[in-house]
């Protein structure tokens, strides 16, 4: 099976989480809506990227726009989980927009595969994920194995930690062979697939909306 075909299959594993999200949407607590939107946008972006690569040979424009949307939605998702970090999240959201604009409109263009913003936002997501995991370990009394927030933060930690590592190679254009770089990006697709499975599992663990009964 050609390497690119494997990439397509692995990256489209987000479809599983997207479908589960649609099926469970009416039962899912609204605090997780930003994450569901991220999953659906990821599915749309993967499909759009595939179409653009086959038609015009590049998906860099939509990919560069998508990472900003994903970043801002993740900031909002962390806010929904912990409103006490609102000031920090707002600061990093604004800083992220500034860095994205500089990376994609001043120092480079949307038509280029830009890494500065991707490295920045990966580290930010890793930071907030670790902070949330630590809080859950300290304060959550129930088992974390089926805690949706814990599962998602573990997934964020795995994916964005690895992504930040790989983007360094892309940013500095280190003189390694094409097969080496190909194996690196294929490994990211494998990690992405594993993380998408965690996403699907986490959606199944998201608590249901509370049903209110009026007492007369």
C-alpha positions, 0 to 999 in steps of 0.5 A: 500500500503506497505511503500516502494512502496509509496517511489518508486512512490513518488521518481519516480515523477522525471520522469515528469520533465525528460520527460518535459525536453526531450520534451522542450530541443531544446527550452530551454536556454543553461544556464539551461542545467546543471539542465536538466542533474541533472534531467535526472541523478536523473531519471537514479539513481532512476531506477538504485537504484530500480534495485539494491535494488531488485537484491543485496539489496543495492543502497548505492554505486551508491547513494554515487557517485550520490550525488557527481555528483549532487553537482558538477552539481549544483555548475556549475548551479549556475555559469551559473546563476551568473558568479560573484560567480565563485571563491566561487563556485570553492572553494566549489566545491573543498572542496566538493570533499575533504569532499566526499573523506574523508567521503566515502573513508577514514572514511567510505566506498562507501558501507555505507550510509554516511551523512557527505558529504550530510549534507555539500552539503545540507547547501552549496546548501541552502546558494547559493539558498538563495543568488540567491533568494535575488538577484532576489527579489532585482533586478528582476522587473518582477513577480517571480511566473513564474521565473524558477530560482526563482522556482528552488531555492525555490525547492532547499531550501525546499529539501536540507534544510529538507534533512540536518535536516534528515541526522543529525539523520542518522549521529549520529544514535540517539536511536529512534524506527524504525517506527520513522525513517521510518516516517522521510524518508517517509516524505523526499519522500513526500517533494521530490515529491513536489519538483519534481513537482516544477522542472517540473513547472520550466522547463515549465517556462525556457525561450526559446533560443534566435533566431538570425536573420542575417541582410543583 
